[in-house]
């Protein structure tokens, strides 16, 4: 069972997502630490990710690309800022250029992930903090139009209460 | 449904700046059903008519409202389409995380119980 709540803070450009998994914190931690597991969920279904580097130590960096339906390969990078296994992971996530390295002048987002044991399961909280709306748009350009289209449908139903939710 | 999401970065900045104020968000809510005149709006806030007009002008620059002159009154109408685009940004990221959570659940369902 996965319980999800999310909180969108438009003023502080922060997105908080809470999910619960029927798995131990150690197992959930593995999907972040093991690049072969990480690449099975980091990209949207239509844009699967491939991690070519994943230095999972404080100060370590990752390189990845995603493969879109048209063969496009948007690139991204991570920098690990804090690790407290299996409880907390802080990392920066940014847009990468063709060489895989950070694009100069484009700030990364800050992400904070925490795990806590709840009964026999694990609660995972991820907080993503954006610098500004320009950055949000740039990162959204990384093959997430699919998510955009679905999101538009959701907002539609919010704005017209009479319309049933999909 | 096809939605044109081509906003310039400047457009998006204006929208978020406009939305980052409680009074302006309240104006949007009040003007969403059939519009509201600036003078009626100004009765709801402890500020001058001119101050409310300034808030409306910020919303207008962000294309979140339009003004229509009706006799001596200025009627403010909330532009739902722009509001929708602004909300779409955070919603898109939320959607991405929902997909990620689903995929993590799949991975954990397969690997749980196996030695890692």
Contacts between the chains, C-beta under 8 A, distances in Angstrom:
chain1	res1	chain2	res2	distance
A	2	B	101	6.1
A	2	B	102	7.6
A	2	B	105	5.0
A	4	B	98	6.7
A	4	B	101	6.0
A	6	B	94	5.2
A	6	B	97	7.1
A	6	B	98	7.8
A	8	B	90	4.3
A	8	B	91	7.4
A	8	B	94	6.3
A	10	B	16	6.8
A	10	B	19	5.9
A	10	B	20	7.5
A	10	B	86	7.5
A	10	B	87	7.6
A	10	B	90	6.1
A	11	B	19	7.6
A	11	B	20	5.0
A	13	B	16	7.7
A	13	B	90	7.9
A	15	B	90	6.1
A	15	B	93	5.2
A	15	B	94	6.2
A	15	B	97	7.1
A	17	B	94	7.2
A	17	B	97	4.4
A	17	B	98	7.9
A	17	B	101	7.1
A	19	B	101	4.6
A	19	B	104	7.6
A	21	B	104	6.9
A	21	B	105	6.3
A	21	B	108	5.4
A	22	B	108	7.3
A	22	B	112	7.1
A	23	B	108	4.3
A	23	B	112	5.0
A	26	B	116	7.9
A	27	B	108	6.0
A	27	B	111	6.8
A	27	B	112	5.9
A	27	B	116	7.0
A	28	B	104	7.4
A	28	B	108	6.8
A	30	B	111	7.5
A	30	B	116	5.5
A	31	B	104	5.3
A	31	B	107	5.6
A	31	B	108	7.1
A	34	B	116	7.8
A	37	B	107	5.7
A	37	B	111	7.7
A	40	B	103	6.3
A	40	B	106	7.9
A	40	B	107	5.6
A	41	B	100	5.2
A	41	B	103	3.5
A	41	B	104	4.9
A	41	B	106	7.9
A	41	B	107	6.2
A	42	B	100	6.8
A	44	B	96	6.1
A	44	B	99	5.2
A	45	B	99	6.4
A	45	B	103	7.4
A	124	B	104	7.9
A	126	B	97	6.8
A	128	B	93	6.7
A	128	B	97	7.9
A	132	B	13	7.5
A	133	B	9	7.2
A	133	B	12	4.5
A	133	B	13	5.7
A	133	B	15	7.8
A	133	B	16	5.0
A	133	B	89	6.7
A	134	B	9	4.6
A	134	B	12	7.2
A	134	B	13	7.1
A	136	B	12	8.0
A	136	B	89	5.2
A	136	B	90	7.9
A	136	B	93	7.4
A	137	B	7	7.9
A	137	B	9	6.3
A	137	B	12	6.1
A	137	B	89	7.1
A	140	B	89	6.8
A	140	B	92	5.6
A	140	B	93	7.5
A	144	B	92	5.8
A	144	B	93	8.0
A	144	B	96	5.7
A	147	B	92	4.8
A	147	B	93	7.7
A	147	B	95	3.8
A	147	B	96	4.8
A	147	B	99	6.9
A	148	B	5	6.5
A	148	B	88	6.2
A	148	B	92	4.5
A	148	B	95	7.6
A	149	B	3	7.9
A	150	B	95	5.2
A	151	B	88	5.6
A	151	B	91	3.5
A	151	B	92	4.8
A	151	B	94	6.9
A	151	B	95	4.6
A	152	B	1	7.0
A	152	B	3	5.3
A	152	B	84	7.1
A	152	B	88	5.7
A	152	B	91	7.6
A	153	B	1	7.3
A	154	B	91	6.1
A	154	B	95	7.6
A	155	B	84	5.3
A	155	B	87	5.0
A	155	B	88	6.1
A	155	B	91	5.7
A	156	B	1	7.6
A	156	B	84	7.3
A	158	B	87	7.9
A	159	B	80	6.0
A	159	B	83	7.7
A	159	B	84	6.5
